[in-house]
Amino acid sequence: MTVITRFAPSPTGYLHVGGARTALFSWLYAKKKGGKFILRIEDTDLERSTQESVQAILDGMAWLGLDYDNPQPFFQTAHFPRYKEIIVQLIENGHAYYCDCSKEELETLREQQMANKEKPRYNGKCREVNKSVSDKTVVRFKTPIEGAIHIGDLVKGEIVVANKELDDLVIARADGSPTYNLTVVVDDMDMQISHVIRGDDHINNTPRQINILNALDAKLPEYAHLPMILGSDGARLSKRHGAVSVMQFRDEGYLPQALLNYLVRLGWSHGDQEIFSIDEMIAYFELADVNGAASTFNMEKLLWLNHHYLMHSDPNDIAPHLTWHLAQLGIDAKNESVDILELIKAQRERCKTLVEMANASVYFYREFEDYDEKAAKKAFVDGSDVVLAALCEVFSPVSTWEAQLLHTIIKDVAEKLELGLGKVAQPLRIAVCGTGVSPSIDITLAILGKEKTLARLQRAVTFIQAKTAV
Ligand code: GLU
């Protein structure tokens, strides 16, 4: 059997991390089984669907690297004729019927049922009366009266729902447009989806969808319903817990690989392993290992993973992401002489996010405006100008501008001036970075380059002399 999975988001908001986890599990399962993974945009709710959300989904998938096998994303709105065809087929085969019960009538029914402590449901009034079509008729599916639907859910186990618990759901609205349960069924059937992997908020829809699939004589897919993701307070993860949209994690400086690694462990495990390369995720992923219980989103763990990936990834893989963050600060890193790979190596130990790394790296690209007041007060003292001028002099003729040599030079200057290394390195650091925090000074200078180093040393000498002259 060819495994075909799908991710079927409705474009009614940003791509939530819960959705991203669903996408990841579906993607992993398809990859693992050598199958196909389809992206299907369920945009039939014209009022709530927006182009912006479609873009957020596409951007989120691309940023995470979750590629899909359909050449173009599939948009349900482009397939109305096909849904119509199936609706007509269901009516003709006696599996669906027109219903003209008015809103008021249905509301009264609902109130009565509630008053009698019954489950509100359609009473089947139009089911056997052969109503003909009008602009007021919806189409309802004839749910079997007898029997039960058994779902061997790959995550939740056996689920049994008696058909008498279900009512005749609307599959086409009065304007002829198909409803969610109908479009999902038609597409799952036409796309030959073998495994429907989705959030457990859809469990109630599954028996209804199976009934429709049965009426169409379609092969049933397997189902795997993924448990919810909760915030730290036990409520369903939402905006008030912090970032929940995939693109917000990008904006806040996470690496896609770190987010994927975080998401894969949300409800799935492989022994005690915490760090997974994509290849390992694919090799080890099994639906049987997905936990049926809800999992809690832990920002600190994600931050820890992000730092891990910043520390251990190939700088070449980090560079495009840091470049993106630098661009947010107005820096076009591609057209600058700074060696971004060396910069990453120098900065990654002290940065947990790319936002931190970008912010801490601005002085490599741009002249800073002012010195950090506190740091300058402490390090720029009487005589510091002499130290910096001496450094400037010995740096000037250097032609191989590299860290080790610079280190030796700084040490020599300190010795010559009979100063501790710190008394030279700290004013030097503030002179070139504007702040007292940077990677080791020799590496900082090497990345900064000779020209900027000398210019900034001169600037600092002038600054100190002006200050001490007052
Ligand atoms: N479009 C549905 C949603 O975004 C998902 C449908 C499905 O996976 O079957 O919740």
Residues whose N, C-alpha, C, O or C-beta is under 5 A from the ligand:
A	BS01	LIG	A8 P9 S10 E42 V184 R198
